Amino acid sequence: MQEVALFLEQAALAEGLRDSVWLYPLVNAGHVLGIAVVVGGIIPMDLKILGLWPGLPLLPFWRALRATVAVGLVLAIVTGLLLFLARASDYLASPWFLIKMAVLLLSLINVAFVMVRHPLPEISSRPPSLELKVCALISLVGWCLVLLLGRLVGYF
């Protein structure tokens, strides 16, 4: 795996990212923005499912935040891959990064599960089921862990 990481780090794009005074920080800022949009969309949705704002209908939250989260997720993934490319060896050697990737994967699986098991017509036609509430709680914990672990990667 380290051979692949070294190969990636030697690519012209990776070298350009590392050598640029502006490019790497801009990509990093894009990653932070993407994560902010993802988490900023998911947390209100999870809180709504768990019972916050009972007087507001769930469907408008679902429609607006689903699209917002999708855009943020694309931005976070693209910029995250670029950041990884620049320092692949360091990231693969970091247990915090590996744990973050595992929690991220589980969080994305949870999102996919919710999208398949709870389509829009069901969301609008009845109160959130216990299953959906459990998924919302898993989501809250998972995305907060992704944030925490991401910060730990930068310090350890």
N, CA, C and O atoms as a DFTB+ gen file, in Angstrom:
624 C
 N C O
     1  1       0.817      -1.194       0.000
     2  2       0.000       0.000       0.000
     3  2       0.863       1.261       0.000
     4  3       0.507       2.261      -0.624
     5  1       1.991       1.214       0.697
     6  2       2.881       2.368       0.734
     7  2       3.449       2.684      -0.654
     8  3       3.708       3.844      -0.976
     9  1       3.639       1.639      -1.475
    10  2       4.140       1.873      -2.827
    11  2       3.132       2.685      -3.624
    12  3       3.508       3.597      -4.359
    13  1       1.847       2.355      -3.480
    14  2       0.790       3.097      -4.169
    15  2       0.756       4.539      -3.654
    16  3       0.607       5.480      -4.434
    17  1       0.894       4.703      -2.349
    18  2       0.882       6.044      -1.758
    19  2       2.049       6.872      -2.292
    20  3       1.874       8.042      -2.633
    21  1       3.217       6.282      -2.365
    22  2       4.386       7.007      -2.898
    23  2       4.185       7.362      -4.361
    24  3       4.556       8.452      -4.796
    25  1       3.599       6.448      -5.118
    26  2       3.307       6.718      -6.533
    27  2       2.358       7.906      -6.668
    28  3       2.573       8.787      -7.500
    29  1       1.313       7.927      -5.850
    30  2       0.349       9.032      -5.891
    31  2       1.004      10.361      -5.530
    32  3       0.739      11.386      -6.158
    33  1       1.856      10.331      -4.518
    34  2       2.524      11.554      -4.069
    35  2       3.491      12.114      -5.106
    36  3       3.809      13.303      -5.089
    37  1       3.957      11.252      -6.007
    38  2       4.905      11.697      -7.026
    39  2       4.212      12.212      -8.285
    40  3       4.872      12.700      -9.203
    41  1       2.906      12.107      -8.328
    42  2       2.163      12.614      -9.489
    43  2       2.313      14.132      -9.564
    44  3       2.490      14.804      -8.548
    45  1       2.241      14.650     -10.771
    46  2       2.420      16.095     -10.980
    47  2       1.383      16.905     -10.194
    48  3       1.712      17.953      -9.638
    49  1       0.158      16.435     -10.145
    50  2      -0.882      17.153      -9.409
    51  2      -0.552      17.213      -7.920
    52  3      -0.721      18.258      -7.292
    53  1      -0.086      16.109      -7.354
    54  2       0.275      16.078      -5.932
    55  2       1.437      17.017      -5.656
    56  3       1.425      17.746      -4.664
    57  1       2.421      17.005      -6.510
    58  2       3.564      17.907      -6.336
    59  2       3.131      19.358      -6.464
    60  3       3.590      20.217      -5.710
    61  1       2.258      19.630      -7.407
    62  2       1.746      20.983      -7.579
    63  2       0.990      21.465      -6.357
    64  3       1.115      22.623      -5.957
    65  1       0.206      20.580      -5.767
    66  2      -0.521      20.937      -4.542
    67  2       0.442      21.258      -3.408
    68  3       0.278      22.256      -2.707
    69  1       1.446      20.408      -3.233
    70  2       2.399      20.609      -2.137
    71  2       3.261      21.852      -2.349
    72  3       3.607      22.539      -1.388
    73  1       3.603      22.139      -3.588
    74  2       4.526      23.231      -3.877
    75  2       3.857      24.597      -3.973
    76  3       4.529      25.625      -3.893
    77  1       2.552      24.612      -4.141
    78  2       1.853      25.881      -4.325
    79  2       1.598      26.572      -2.984
    80  3       1.210      25.941      -2.001
    81  1       1.824      27.862      -2.977
    82  2       1.550      28.651      -1.776
    83  2       0.038      28.775      -1.564
    84  3      -0.431      28.840      -0.428
    85  1      -0.716      28.806      -2.657
    86  2      -2.157      29.058      -2.564
    87  2      -3.035      27.833      -2.797
    88  3      -4.094      27.720      -2.179
    89  1      -2.634      26.926      -3.657
    90  2      -3.509      25.837      -4.076
    91  2      -3.887      24.906      -2.927
    92  3      -5.070      24.641      -2.712
    93  1      -2.905      24.410      -2.194
    94  2      -3.207      23.488      -1.091
    95  2      -4.115      24.146      -0.041
    96  3      -5.098      23.529       0.370
    97  1      -3.823      25.368       0.405
    98  2      -4.732      25.998       1.370
    99  2      -6.148      26.220       0.814
   100  3      -7.126      26.116       1.555
   101  1      -6.259      26.523      -0.481
   102  2      -7.591      26.707      -1.070
   103  2      -8.357      25.384      -1.135
   104  3      -9.556      25.336      -0.857
   105  1      -7.656      24.321      -1.500
   106  2      -8.290      22.997      -1.526
   107  2      -8.704      22.599      -0.104
   108  3      -9.787      22.052       0.104
   109  1      -7.842      22.875       0.859
   110  2      -8.151      22.583       2.261
   111  2      -9.393      23.365       2.708
   112  3     -10.271      22.818       3.375
   113  1      -9.457      24.636       2.339
   114  2     -10.628      25.453       2.680
   115  2     -11.883      24.909       2.000
   116  3     -12.962      24.912       2.592
   117  1     -11.745      24.444       0.762
   118  2     -12.880      23.824       0.070
   119  2     -13.353      22.567       0.774
   120  3     -14.550      22.284       0.823
   121  1     -12.407      21.814       1.319
   122  2     -12.759      20.602       2.059
   123  2     -13.531      20.964       3.333
   124  3     -14.546      20.343       3.651
   125  1     -13.050      21.953       4.040
   126  2     -13.737      22.407       5.253
   127  2     -15.141      22.908       4.906
   128  3     -16.102      22.604       5.614
   129  1     -15.259      23.670       3.826
   130  2     -16.576      24.157       3.404
   131  2     -17.507      22.998       3.055
   132  3     -18.669      22.987       3.461
   133  1     -16.999      22.026       2.305
   134  2     -17.816      20.860       1.952
   135  2     -18.301      20.117       3.186
   136  3     -19.468      19.734       3.269
   137  1     -17.411      19.916       4.138
   138  2     -17.781      19.236       5.385
   139  2     -18.807      20.062       6.156
   140  3     -19.759      19.513       6.711
   141  1     -18.613      21.374       6.190
   142  2     -19.558      22.246       6.890
   143  2     -20.951      22.150       6.270
   144  3     -21.952      22.117       6.985
   145  1     -21.012      22.107       4.951
   146  2     -22.303      22.006       4.275
   147  2     -22.946      20.642       4.553
   148  3     -24.151      20.560       4.793
   149  1     -22.147      19.581       4.522
   150  2     -22.680      18.240       4.805
   151  2     -23.221      18.176       6.233
   152  3     -24.382      17.834       6.454
   153  1     -22.377      18.504       7.178
   154  2     -22.780      18.396       8.587
   155  2     -23.852      19.433       8.923
   156  3     -24.761      19.163       9.709
   157  1     -23.739      20.622       8.322
   158  2     -24.732      21.655       8.539
   159  2     -26.097      21.304       7.977
   160  3     -27.105      21.867       8.404
   161  1     -26.143      20.393       7.038
   162  2     -27.419      19.913       6.506
   163  2     -27.934      18.683       7.230
   164  3     -29.139      18.530       7.429
   165  1     -27.020      17.808       7.623
   166  2     -27.430      16.555       8.251
   167  2     -27.900      16.769       9.687
   168  3     -28.907      16.189      10.095
   169  1     -27.205      17.576      10.445
   170  2     -27.564      17.747      11.862
   171  2     -28.983      18.299      12.040
   172  3     -29.732      17.757      12.853
   173  1     -29.387      19.352      11.317
   174  2     -30.772      19.801      11.484
   175  2     -31.791      18.727      11.088
   176  3     -32.837      18.596      11.724
   177  1     -31.486      17.967      10.048
   178  2     -32.400      16.898       9.629
   179  2     -32.508      15.833      10.717
   180  3     -33.606      15.388      11.053
   181  1     -31.371      15.431      11.261
   182  2     -31.388      14.435      12.330
   183  2     -32.158      14.945      13.549
   184  3     -32.955      14.216      14.140
   185  1     -31.915      16.198      13.916
   186  2     -32.617      16.772      15.071
   187  2     -34.124      16.858      14.826
   188  3     -34.918      16.630      15.738
   189  1     -34.512      17.187      13.596
   190  2     -35.940      17.223      13.256
   191  2     -36.554      15.836      13.391
   192  3     -37.642      15.691      13.949
   193  1     -35.872      14.827      12.890
   194  2     -36.362      13.444      12.987
   195  2     -36.478      13.024      14.446
   196  3     -37.399      12.297      14.818
   197  1     -35.547      13.482      15.267
   198  2     -35.552      13.118      16.691
   199  2     -36.548      13.938      17.521
   200  3     -36.662      13.728      18.729
   201  1     -37.269      14.867      16.885
   202  2     -38.355      15.536      17.592
   203  2     -38.226      17.027      17.787
   204  3     -39.149      17.660      18.301
   205  1     -37.102      17.610      17.391
   206  2     -36.970      19.062      17.511
   207  2     -37.858      19.726      16.448
   208  3     -38.043      19.175      15.363
   209  1     -38.392      20.880      16.755
   210  2     -39.274      21.622      15.863
   211  2     -40.509      20.805      15.467
   212  3     -40.763      20.621      14.276
   213  1     -41.282      20.313      16.443
   214  2     -42.418      19.433      16.133
   215  2     -43.499      20.101      15.290
   216  3     -44.245      19.408      14.599
   217  1     -43.603      21.416      15.327
   218  2     -44.637      22.095      14.560
   219  2     -44.310      22.270      13.088
   220  3     -45.182      22.638      12.300
   221  1     -43.067      22.011      12.708
   222  2     -42.666      22.167      11.310
   223  2     -42.745      20.827      10.589
   224  3     -42.328      19.805      11.133
   225  1     -43.280      20.825       9.363
   226  2     -43.362      19.555       8.618
   227  2     -41.977      19.038       8.239
   228  3     -41.056      19.817       7.994
   229  1     -41.847      17.736       8.195
   230  2     -40.564      17.086       7.913
   231  2     -40.177      17.180       6.435
   232  3     -38.997      17.331       6.119
   233  1     -41.137      17.095       5.544
   234  2     -40.836      17.027       4.113
   235  2     -40.021      18.213       3.594
   236  3     -39.064      17.988       2.853
   237  1     -40.349      19.474       3.945
   238  2     -39.503      20.571       3.448
   239  2     -38.052      20.483       3.929
   240  3     -37.133      20.799       3.173
   241  1     -37.837      20.055       5.183
   242  2     -36.467      19.825       5.674
   243  2     -35.779      18.804       4.776
   244  3     -34.666      19.021       4.297
   245  1     -36.461      17.698       4.563
   246  2     -35.897      16.584       3.805
   247  2     -35.495      17.025       2.408
   248  3     -34.382      16.747       1.961
   249  1     -36.399      17.712       1.717
   250  2     -36.130      18.121       0.333
   251  2     -34.963      19.105       0.252
   252  3     -34.047      18.918      -0.549
   253  1     -34.993      20.135       1.065
   254  2     -33.964      21.176       0.994
   255  2     -32.603      20.665       1.447
   256  3     -31.589      20.912       0.794
   257  1     -32.589      19.963       2.548
   258  2     -31.304      19.552       3.113
   259  2     -30.686      18.385       2.354
   260  3     -29.462      18.254       2.321
   261  1     -31.502      17.543       1.750
   262  2     -30.963      16.434       0.956
   263  2     -30.133      16.975      -0.205
   264  3     -29.032      16.487      -0.460
   265  1     -30.649      17.972      -0.903
   266  2     -29.914      18.562      -2.025
   267  2     -28.665      19.290      -1.539
   268  3     -27.607      19.198      -2.161
   269  1     -28.787      20.004      -0.438
   270  2     -27.651      20.737       0.128
   271  2     -26.538      19.778       0.527
   272  3     -25.369      20.010       0.219
   273  1     -26.902      18.713       1.204
   274  2     -25.914      17.726       1.648
   275  2     -25.224      17.078       0.449
   276  3     -24.017      16.836       0.490
   277  1     -25.966      16.796      -0.608
   278  2     -25.369      16.168      -1.792
   279  2     -24.284      17.059      -2.398
   280  3     -23.215      16.571      -2.765
   281  1     -24.552      18.354      -2.503
   282  2     -23.556      19.290      -3.050
   283  2     -22.330      19.347      -2.131
   284  3     -21.194      19.291      -2.602
   285  1     -22.564      19.458      -0.831
   286  2     -21.456      19.493       0.118
   287  2     -20.632      18.214       0.081
   288  3     -19.406      18.255       0.185
   289  1     -21.302      17.088      -0.066
   290  2     -20.603      15.800      -0.101
   291  2     -19.694      15.697      -1.324
   292  3     -18.564      15.219      -1.220
   293  1     -20.179      16.137      -2.467
   294  2     -19.340      16.120      -3.672
   295  2     -18.111      17.008      -3.467
   296  3     -16.994      16.607      -3.793
   297  1     -18.311      18.199      -2.934
   298  2     -17.189      19.104      -2.678
   299  2     -16.202      18.490      -1.685
   300  3     -14.991      18.549      -1.900
   301  1     -16.703      17.907      -0.612
   302  2     -15.830      17.307       0.405
   303  2     -15.052      16.117      -0.161
   304  3     -13.875      15.943       0.155
   305  1     -15.691      15.309      -0.984
   306  2     -15.011      14.132      -1.552
   307  2     -13.929      14.557      -2.539
   308  3     -12.804      14.060      -2.474
   309  1     -14.252      15.460      -3.441
   310  2     -13.271      15.890      -4.448
   311  2     -12.064      16.547      -3.771
   312  3     -10.918      16.216      -4.075
   313  1     -12.328      17.469      -2.864
   314  2     -11.212      18.149      -2.198
   315  2     -10.468      17.195      -1.262
   316  3      -9.248      17.289      -1.130
   317  1     -11.183      16.287      -0.618
   318  2     -10.535      15.303       0.249
   319  2      -9.596      14.399      -0.528
   320  3      -8.511      14.069      -0.049
   321  1     -10.006      13.997      -1.723
   322  2      -9.128      13.172      -2.561
   323  2      -7.877      13.942      -2.968
   324  3      -6.783      13.378      -3.013
   325  1      -8.037      15.221      -3.263
   326  2      -6.862      16.038      -3.606
   327  2      -5.921      16.175      -2.412
   328  3      -4.704      16.076      -2.569
   329  1      -6.468      16.399      -1.236
   330  2      -5.633      16.496      -0.030
   331  2      -4.919      15.180       0.230
   332  3      -3.741      15.166       0.588
   333  1      -5.630      14.077       0.051
   334  2      -5.033      12.755       0.243
   335  2      -3.885      12.544      -0.739
   336  3      -2.824      12.042      -0.371
   337  1      -4.107      12.929      -1.975
   338  2      -3.102      12.758      -3.017
   339  2      -1.782      13.423      -2.639
   340  3      -0.711      12.874      -2.899
   341  1      -1.857      14.586      -2.035
   342  2      -0.648      15.336      -1.697
   343  2       0.151      14.698      -0.565
   344  3       1.367      14.877      -0.495
   345  1      -0.512      13.958       0.321
   346  2       0.182      13.385       1.493
   347  2      -0.297      11.962       1.786
   348  3      -0.533      11.615       2.943
   349  1      -0.436      11.162       0.773
   350  2      -1.005       9.824       0.913
   351  2      -0.267       8.966       1.937
   352  3      -0.906       8.278       2.734
   353  1       1.042       8.993       1.930
   354  2       1.818       8.168       2.869
   355  2       1.532       8.554       4.319
   356  3       1.339       7.691       5.175
   357  1       1.509       9.850       4.580
   358  2       1.229      10.312       5.940
   359  2      -0.165       9.886       6.394
   360  3      -0.353       9.432       7.523
   361  1      -1.131      10.039       5.500
   362  2      -2.509       9.691       5.873
   363  2      -2.669       8.188       6.109
   364  3      -3.327       7.772       7.062
   365  1      -2.071       7.388       5.247
   366  2      -2.198       5.940       5.416
   367  2      -1.469       5.431       6.650
   368  3      -1.783       4.352       7.151
   369  1      -0.506       6.186       7.141
   370  2       0.217       5.810       8.360
   371  2      -0.494       6.306       9.621
   372  3      -0.094       5.962      10.733
   373  1      -1.534       7.103       9.456
   374  2      -2.232       7.683      10.603
   375  2      -3.424       6.828      11.026
   376  3      -4.354       6.643      10.241
   377  1      -3.414       6.303      12.254
   378  2      -4.585       5.541      12.707
   379  2      -5.831       6.422      12.775
   380  3      -6.943       5.935      12.569
   381  1      -5.654       7.724      13.066
   382  2      -6.805       8.635      13.133
   383  2      -7.477       8.754      11.764
   384  3      -8.704       8.784      11.667
   385  1      -6.665       8.822      10.711
   386  2      -7.205       8.912       9.362
   387  2      -7.954       7.632       9.004
   388  3      -9.053       7.684       8.452
   389  1      -7.361       6.492       9.319
   390  2      -7.996       5.216       8.983
   391  2      -9.307       5.039       9.738
   392  3     -10.287       4.551       9.176
   393  1      -9.330       5.431      11.004
   394  2     -10.569       5.355      11.780
   395  2     -11.596       6.334      11.206
   396  3     -12.778       6.007      11.094
   397  1     -11.140       7.535      10.845
   398  2     -12.052       8.521      10.249
   399  2     -12.686       7.951       8.984
   400  3     -13.892       8.091       8.779
   401  1     -11.887       7.311       8.137
   402  2     -12.422       6.748       6.898
   403  2     -13.441       5.642       7.185
   404  3     -14.446       5.527       6.485
   405  1     -13.183       4.833       8.211
   406  2     -14.130       3.781       8.576
   407  2     -15.439       4.381       9.082
   408  3     -16.516       3.928       8.693
   409  1     -15.359       5.387       9.937
   410  2     -16.573       6.037      10.460
   411  2     -17.305       6.764       9.339
   412  3     -18.535       6.759       9.297
   413  1     -16.561       7.389       8.434
   414  2     -17.169       8.057       7.291
   415  2     -17.933       7.051       6.429
   416  3     -19.065       7.308       6.021
   417  1     -17.314       5.921       6.160
   418  2     -17.974       4.877       5.369
   419  2     -19.259       4.404       6.052
   420  3     -20.296       4.268       5.403
   421  1     -19.185       4.156       7.360
   422  2     -20.384       3.731       8.089
   423  2     -21.456       4.818       8.066
   424  3     -22.644       4.513       7.956
   425  1     -21.051       6.068       8.168
   426  2     -22.014       7.171       8.123
   427  2     -22.670       7.270       6.749
   428  3     -23.869       7.536       6.651
   429  1     -21.904       7.062       5.707
   430  2     -22.466       7.087       4.353
   431  2     -23.393       5.897       4.111
   432  3     -24.410       6.027       3.429
   433  1     -23.047       4.755       4.661
   434  2     -23.939       3.586       4.561
   435  2     -25.247       3.873       5.280
   436  3     -26.315       3.499       4.798
   437  1     -25.172       4.532       6.424
   438  2     -26.376       4.911       7.166
   439  2     -27.247       5.845       6.317
   440  3     -28.465       5.674       6.262
   441  1     -26.634       6.824       5.661
   442  2     -27.381       7.738       4.785
   443  2     -28.061       6.949       3.665
   444  3     -29.244       7.153       3.392
   445  1     -27.322       6.058       3.022
   446  2     -27.888       5.262       1.927
   447  2     -29.040       4.393       2.427
   448  3     -30.062       4.262       1.753
   449  1     -28.874       3.804       3.600
   450  2     -29.929       2.982       4.195
   451  2     -31.200       3.806       4.390
   452  3     -32.297       3.363       4.049
   453  1     -31.041       5.004       4.940
   454  2     -32.203       5.875       5.175
   455  2     -32.859       6.245       3.848
   456  3     -34.084       6.217       3.736
   457  1     -32.064       6.587       2.855
   458  2     -32.630       6.993       1.559
   459  2     -33.416       5.855       0.904
   460  3     -34.439       6.098       0.265
   461  1     -32.945       4.626       1.059
   462  2     -33.627       3.475       0.458
   463  2     -34.850       3.081       1.282
   464  3     -35.917       2.824       0.726
   465  1     -34.698       3.034       2.595
   466  2     -35.781       2.544       3.469
   467  2     -36.873       3.579       3.740
   468  3     -37.987       3.218       4.120
   469  1     -36.563       4.852       3.548
   470  2     -37.520       5.906       3.898
   471  2     -37.638       6.920       2.764
   472  3     -37.126       8.034       2.865
   473  1     -38.321       6.523       1.672
   474  2     -38.461       7.442       0.536
   475  2     -39.331       8.657       0.894
   476  3     -40.032       8.666       1.906
   477  1     -39.263       9.669       0.039
   478  2     -39.972      10.925       0.311
   479  2     -41.461      10.767       0.625
   480  3     -41.930      11.405       1.567
   481  1     -42.226       9.961      -0.103
   482  2     -43.652       9.869       0.253
   483  2     -43.871       9.379       1.688
   484  3     -44.782       9.848       2.371
   485  1     -43.043       8.444       2.144
   486  2     -43.183       7.946       3.516
   487  2     -42.821       9.018       4.534
   488  3     -43.465       9.147       5.575
   489  1     -41.783       9.784       4.220
   490  2     -41.336      10.839       5.133
   491  2     -42.464      11.827       5.393
   492  3     -42.627      12.306       6.516
   493  1     -43.244      12.134       4.359
   494  2     -44.266      13.165       4.503
   495  2     -45.593      12.624       5.025
   496  3     -46.444      13.401       5.458
   497  1     -45.782      11.312       4.991
   498  2     -47.110      10.779       5.297
   499  2     -47.307      10.328       6.741
   500  3     -48.446      10.121       7.160
   501  1     -46.247      10.172       7.503
   502  2     -46.402       9.708       8.891
   503  2     -45.259      10.197       9.770
   504  3     -44.229      10.645       9.266
   505  1     -45.441      10.111      11.075
   506  2     -44.338      10.509      11.978
   507  2     -43.132       9.588      11.783
   508  3     -43.286       8.448      11.344
   509  1     -41.935      10.078      12.108
   510  2     -40.738       9.244      11.949
   511  2     -40.841       7.952      12.774
   512  3     -41.225       7.961      13.943
   513  1     -40.486       6.855      12.120
   514  2     -40.505       5.550      12.793
   515  2     -39.338       5.447      13.772
   516  3     -38.408       6.254      13.746
   517  1     -39.413       4.440      14.630
   518  2     -38.307       4.183      15.557
   519  2     -37.028       3.886      14.773
   520  3     -35.946       4.328      15.160
   521  1     -37.146       3.150      13.687
   522  2     -35.983       2.837      12.858
   523  2     -35.336       4.114      12.330
   524  3     -34.114       4.252      12.368
   525  1     -36.149       5.048      11.838
   526  2     -35.625       6.300      11.319
   527  2     -34.983       7.129      12.434
   528  3     -33.967       7.788      12.213
   529  1     -35.571       7.097      13.621
   530  2     -34.994       7.831      14.752
   531  2     -33.653       7.235      15.166
   532  3     -32.728       7.975      15.502
   533  1     -33.536       5.925      15.147
   534  2     -32.253       5.283      15.464
   535  2     -31.207       5.668      14.421
   536  3     -30.059       5.955      14.762
   537  1     -31.606       5.673      13.156
   538  2     -30.672       6.090      12.094
   539  2     -30.243       7.539      12.280
   540  3     -29.085       7.874      12.031
   541  1     -31.155       8.401      12.712
   542  2     -30.817       9.811      12.950
   543  2     -29.815       9.931      14.090
   544  3     -28.889      10.739      14.020
   545  1     -29.992       9.140      15.132
   546  2     -29.055       9.164      16.257
   547  2     -27.677       8.639      15.824
   548  3     -26.649       9.219      16.173
   549  1     -27.670       7.553      15.072
   550  2     -26.405       7.021      14.531
   551  2     -25.731       8.075      13.666
   552  3     -24.514       8.251      13.728
   553  1     -26.518       8.774      12.865
   554  2     -25.998       9.819      11.998
   555  2     -25.356      10.944      12.797
   556  3     -24.245      11.374      12.488
   557  1     -26.050      11.421      13.820
   558  2     -25.493      12.491      14.659
   559  2     -24.143      12.100      15.253
   560  3     -23.181      12.866      15.198
   561  1     -24.088      10.916      15.814
   562  2     -22.842      10.442      16.426
   563  2     -21.769      10.244      15.362
   564  3     -20.624      10.654      15.551
   565  1     -22.132       9.622      14.251
   566  2     -21.171       9.327      13.204
   567  2     -20.542      10.576      12.605
   568  3     -19.322      10.656      12.465
   569  1     -21.378      11.557      12.248
   570  2     -20.831      12.765      11.618
   571  2     -20.034      13.602      12.603
   572  3     -19.046      14.228      12.219
   573  1     -20.438      13.626      13.851
   574  2     -19.631      14.339      14.862
   575  2     -18.281      13.654      15.049
   576  3     -17.262      14.323      15.222
   577  1     -18.272      12.325      15.015
   578  2     -16.999      11.592      15.096
   579  2     -16.112      11.863      13.886
   580  3     -14.897      12.010      14.025
   581  1     -16.717      11.929      12.695
   582  2     -15.939      12.237      11.493
   583  2     -15.257      13.595      11.653
   584  3     -14.085      13.750      11.313
   585  1     -15.995      14.574      12.171
   586  2     -15.407      15.899      12.413
   587  2     -14.248      15.823      13.409
   588  3     -13.165      16.349      13.154
   589  1     -14.481      15.177      14.521
   590  2     -13.460      15.067      15.555
   591  2     -12.223      14.339      15.040
   592  3     -11.097      14.803      15.221
   593  1     -12.440      13.216      14.410
   594  2     -11.315      12.429      13.893
   595  2     -10.549      13.191      12.816
   596  3      -9.324      13.095      12.736
   597  1     -11.263      13.941      11.995
   598  2     -10.610      14.755      10.980
   599  2      -9.679      15.784      11.593
   600  3      -8.593      16.040      11.072
   601  1     -10.099      16.365      12.687
   602  2      -9.229      17.339      13.372
   603  2      -8.043      16.617      14.004
   604  3      -6.931      17.146      13.986
   605  1      -8.244      15.446      14.551
   606  2      -7.139      14.701      15.158
   607  2      -6.081      14.311      14.115
   608  3      -4.889      14.260      14.420
   609  1      -6.527      14.039      12.897
   610  2      -5.576      13.708      11.826
   611  2      -4.580      14.854      11.649
   612  3      -3.392      14.622      11.422
   613  1      -5.065      16.079      11.753
   614  2      -4.200      17.231      11.543
   615  2      -3.207      17.489      12.676
   616  3      -2.230      18.216      12.497
   617  1      -3.458      16.899      13.829
   618  2      -2.596      17.180      14.990
   619  2      -1.734      16.006      15.417
   620  3      -0.748      16.198      16.129
   621  1      -2.077      14.805      15.004
   622  2      -1.303      13.625      15.446
   623  2      -0.819      12.809      14.269
   624  3      -0.157      11.789      14.456
